[in-house]
Amino acid sequence: MNEGHLGLSKPPFPIIFAAPSGAGKTSIARGLRHRRNDVIFSVSATTRPPRAGERNGVDYHFLSEPDFRRMAADGDLLEWAEVHGNLYGTPRRNLQDAVAANSHLVLDIDVQGSRQIRQAVPDAVSIFVLPPSGNELARRLLGRGSEPEEDRRRRLRAAREEITAVAEFEYVIVNDDLDKAVDAVEHIIAAESVRTRRLSVLSDAVARLCAGVDENL
C-alpha cells in the first residue's frame, strides 16, 4: 500500500524498556533517541536526592515525598514504586506531552513499573533487554566501583530475579552489540507502526480502494 496516497497515518505509541540492571537498556533507549526525532525520553519522578551532575527535569524530576505521594493520590502517575527506600514513578504528563508531539514515549523502567504501565496503557509496546551471558552481566554489575560490594551483589541477585520475567514481554533483545540492539528496536517500531489495530483510518482507506475498483468493474 502507498500509505501517503491512502492517507494511512501511523500514530505513535509508548515503548517500554525493561531489563536486569547492567543489561544496557538505558544505552539502547538513548541510542534510539539520538537516531530518531519522533521519540521522547520519559523523565521519571523520584524522592531520592540528586547525585553529582544530575539536573532536575533532565535526569529526574526531584520531588519531596509529600509532593510525590500527592501526585500518586491524584492519579498523576502512570506507575510508581518504592525502590531501596526511595519513591520512583512516571508522570502521566509525560505521555500526554508525547501524544501532543506525535512522538513515541520511551520508558526506561523496571519490571514492576512495566507491569503497571502495560495495565494503564494497553497500547504500549514492551521490550525486554537481556545481556549476552550471565558472566557478562556479573562483570558489568560487580565491576562498578560506585557502591559497596554487598550492594552490588544485591543488585546481581535482583537482576537474576528480573530475568525470569522476560516471558511477560512482547519482544526480547539480546544486547551483545549496541548498534545492532538499536537496529532491532527500530525494526520493532516499523512493524508495530503498521499493525492493523493501530491504523484507525484503515476502514476508510479500504472503502476508497473498493470504490476505485468498483469504478472499473
FIFILUM-118890 format. One record per residue (C-alpha): residue in one letter; x, y, z. Coordinates in Angstrom, 2 decimals, padded with zeros to 5 digits, always signed. Example, Ala and Ser with C-alpha at 12.3 -4.5 7.8 and 13.67 -1.06 7.14 Angstrom:
A, +012.30, -004.50, +007.80
S, +013.67, -001.06, +007.14
end
This chain:
M, +000.00, +000.00, +000.00
N, +001.05, +003.53, -000.65
E, +000.35, +004.89, +002.80
G, +000.62, +008.54, +001.85
H, -001.82, +008.21, -001.08
L, -004.32, +006.26, +001.03
G, -003.98, +008.59, +003.99
L, -002.95, +005.88, +006.43
S, -001.33, +007.61, +009.39
K, +001.00, +005.88, +011.85
P, +000.08, +007.05, +015.34
P, +002.87, +006.90, +017.94
F, +002.81, +004.53, +020.89
P, +004.77, +004.22, +024.15
I, +007.80, +001.92, +024.14
I, +008.72, +000.18, +027.39
F, +012.30, -000.93, +028.01
A, +012.85, -003.23, +030.97
A, +015.87, -005.32, +031.85
P, +018.01, -006.55, +034.70
S, +020.42, -003.92, +035.93
G, +023.52, -004.00, +033.76
A, +021.84, -005.27, +030.58
G, +022.13, -001.87, +028.88
K, +018.51, -000.82, +028.40
T, +019.33, +002.81, +029.12
S, +022.06, +002.84, +026.47
I, +019.64, +001.37, +023.92
A, +016.97, +003.94, +024.79
R, +019.47, +006.77, +024.44
G, +020.75, +005.38, +021.16
L, +017.20, +005.28, +019.83
R, +016.59, +008.86, +020.91
H, +019.76, +010.03, +019.15
R, +018.74, +008.31, +015.92
R, +015.14, +009.44, +015.70
N, +013.31, +012.72, +016.08
D, +009.98, +011.04, +016.86
V, +010.89, +009.71, +020.30
I, +010.76, +011.42, +023.69
F, +012.57, +010.00, +026.70
S, +010.35, +009.72, +029.75
V, +011.86, +011.55, +032.71
S, +010.87, +009.80, +035.94
A, +009.97, +011.45, +039.22
T, +011.84, +010.43, +042.36
T, +012.22, +011.33, +046.01
R, +015.91, +010.42, +046.15
P, +018.35, +013.32, +046.30
P, +020.20, +014.34, +043.13
R, +023.63, +012.85, +042.53
A, +026.58, +014.90, +041.37
G, +025.90, +016.29, +037.89
E, +022.22, +015.36, +037.77
R, +019.79, +018.06, +036.68
N, +016.20, +018.46, +037.76
G, +013.81, +017.90, +034.87
V, +016.54, +016.31, +032.75
D, +017.75, +013.26, +034.66
Y, +014.79, +013.09, +037.05
H, +012.05, +015.25, +038.44
F, +013.29, +015.51, +042.02
L, +010.35, +015.79, +044.41
S, +009.73, +015.82, +048.12
E, +007.97, +012.75, +049.45
P, +004.74, +014.68, +050.22
D, +004.65, +016.08, +046.67
F, +005.31, +012.64, +045.18
R, +002.60, +010.99, +047.24
R, +000.20, +013.79, +046.33
M, +000.79, +013.09, +042.64
A, +000.17, +009.38, +043.20
A, -003.05, +010.07, +045.13
D, -004.29, +012.43, +042.40
G, -003.70, +009.86, +039.65
D, -000.90, +011.92, +038.11
L, +001.49, +008.95, +037.94
L, +001.15, +006.15, +035.40
E, +003.16, +003.90, +037.69
W, +005.18, +004.21, +040.84
A, +007.02, +002.08, +043.37
E, +009.35, +002.24, +046.33
V, +012.86, +001.06, +045.48
H, +015.59, +000.84, +048.12
G, +013.80, +003.33, +050.34
N, +013.09, +005.92, +047.63
L, +009.98, +006.51, +045.53
Y, +010.11, +006.42, +041.73
G, +007.32, +006.98, +039.23
T, +006.29, +008.02, +035.72
P, +004.31, +011.28, +035.49
R, +001.16, +010.91, +033.39
R, +002.06, +014.27, +031.83
N, +004.97, +012.58, +030.05
L, +002.59, +010.50, +027.95
Q, +000.28, +013.44, +027.32
D, +003.20, +015.56, +026.07
A, +004.43, +012.76, +023.79
V, +000.98, +012.30, +022.26
A, +000.72, +016.06, +021.68
A, +004.12, +015.99, +019.95
N, +003.12, +012.95, +017.84
S, +006.09, +011.07, +019.28
H, +006.83, +007.73, +020.88
L, +007.35, +007.93, +024.63
V, +010.37, +005.82, +025.61
L, +010.12, +004.47, +029.15
D, +013.23, +003.09, +030.83
I, +011.70, +001.34, +033.84
D, +011.94, -001.80, +035.95
V, +009.80, -004.92, +035.69
Q, +007.44, -003.78, +038.43
G, +006.85, -000.44, +036.74
S, +006.41, -002.02, +033.33
R, +003.59, -004.19, +034.66
Q, +001.75, -001.11, +035.83
I, +002.34, +000.72, +032.54
R, +001.08, -002.21, +030.47
Q, -002.08, -002.26, +032.56
A, -002.60, +001.51, +032.37
V, -001.60, +001.88, +028.70
P, -002.51, -001.31, +026.77
D, -001.26, +000.28, +023.54
A, +002.34, +000.29, +024.82
V, +004.96, -001.96, +023.23
S, +007.08, -003.85, +025.76
I, +010.70, -004.84, +025.12
F, +012.90, -006.83, +027.49
V, +016.66, -006.48, +027.16
L, +018.92, -009.39, +028.06
P, +022.71, -009.40, +028.48
P, +024.72, -011.76, +026.25
S, +025.58, -014.00, +029.21
G, +025.28, -014.32, +032.96
N, +029.03, -013.88, +033.35
E, +028.95, -010.66, +031.35
L, +026.08, -009.36, +033.46
A, +028.03, -010.14, +036.63
R, +031.10, -008.42, +035.20
R, +029.12, -005.27, +034.45
L, +027.46, -005.18, +037.85
L, +030.33, -006.25, +040.05
G, +032.76, -004.11, +038.11
R, +031.04, -000.88, +039.14
G, +033.07, +000.95, +041.75
S, +030.47, +003.46, +042.85
E, +028.79, +001.35, +045.53
P, +029.71, -001.16, +048.26
E, +030.33, -004.80, +047.38
E, +027.23, -006.06, +049.20
D, +025.05, -003.55, +047.32
R, +026.45, -004.77, +044.01
R, +025.78, -008.37, +044.93
R, +022.27, -007.44, +046.00
R, +021.78, -005.92, +042.54
L, +023.03, -009.15, +040.97
R, +020.53, -011.21, +042.94
A, +017.78, -008.78, +041.94
A, +018.90, -008.98, +038.29
R, +018.63, -012.76, +038.37
E, +015.06, -012.48, +039.62
E, +014.12, -009.88, +036.98
I, +015.43, -012.08, +034.15
T, +012.70, -014.61, +034.93
A, +010.06, -012.02, +033.91
V, +011.16, -011.96, +030.27
A, +008.19, -014.04, +029.06
E, +005.80, -011.27, +030.15
F, +007.09, -009.00, +027.38
E, +006.19, -008.85, +023.70
Y, +009.77, -008.64, +022.44
V, +013.20, -009.63, +023.69
I, +016.55, -008.23, +022.55
V, +019.98, -009.57, +023.47
N, +022.32, -006.62, +023.92
D, +025.65, -008.00, +022.75
D, +026.18, -005.14, +020.27
L, +024.63, -001.74, +021.00
D, +024.16, -000.63, +017.37
K, +022.51, -003.94, +016.45
A, +020.28, -003.71, +019.51
V, +019.10, -000.24, +018.48
D, +018.58, -001.56, +014.93
A, +016.35, -004.29, +016.35
V, +014.24, -001.73, +018.20
E, +013.80, +000.30, +015.03
H, +012.58, -002.84, +013.25
I, +010.09, -003.39, +016.07
I, +008.82, +000.19, +015.74
A, +008.45, -000.20, +011.98
A, +006.46, -003.42, +012.36
E, +004.27, -002.13, +015.18
S, +003.51, +001.06, +013.24
V, +001.67, -000.90, +010.53
R, -000.33, -003.23, +012.76
T, -003.91, -003.08, +011.57
R, -005.20, -002.37, +015.08
R, -003.13, +000.85, +015.17
L, -004.40, +002.19, +011.83
S, -007.61, +003.89, +012.90
V, -008.46, +005.07, +009.37
L, -007.85, +001.69, +007.75
S, -011.56, +001.03, +007.14
D, -011.88, +004.37, +005.30
A, -008.86, +003.57, +003.16
V, -010.28, +000.15, +002.28
A, -013.61, +001.75, +001.35
R, -011.82, +004.15, -001.01
L, -009.88, +001.28, -002.56
C, -013.07, -000.71, -003.09
A, -014.78, +002.33, -004.63
G, -011.90, +002.69, -007.05
V, -012.14, -000.95, -008.01
D, -015.91, -000.68, -008.44
E, -015.44, +002.18, -010.89
N, -013.54, -000.17, -013.14
L, -015.90, -003.13, -012.96
end
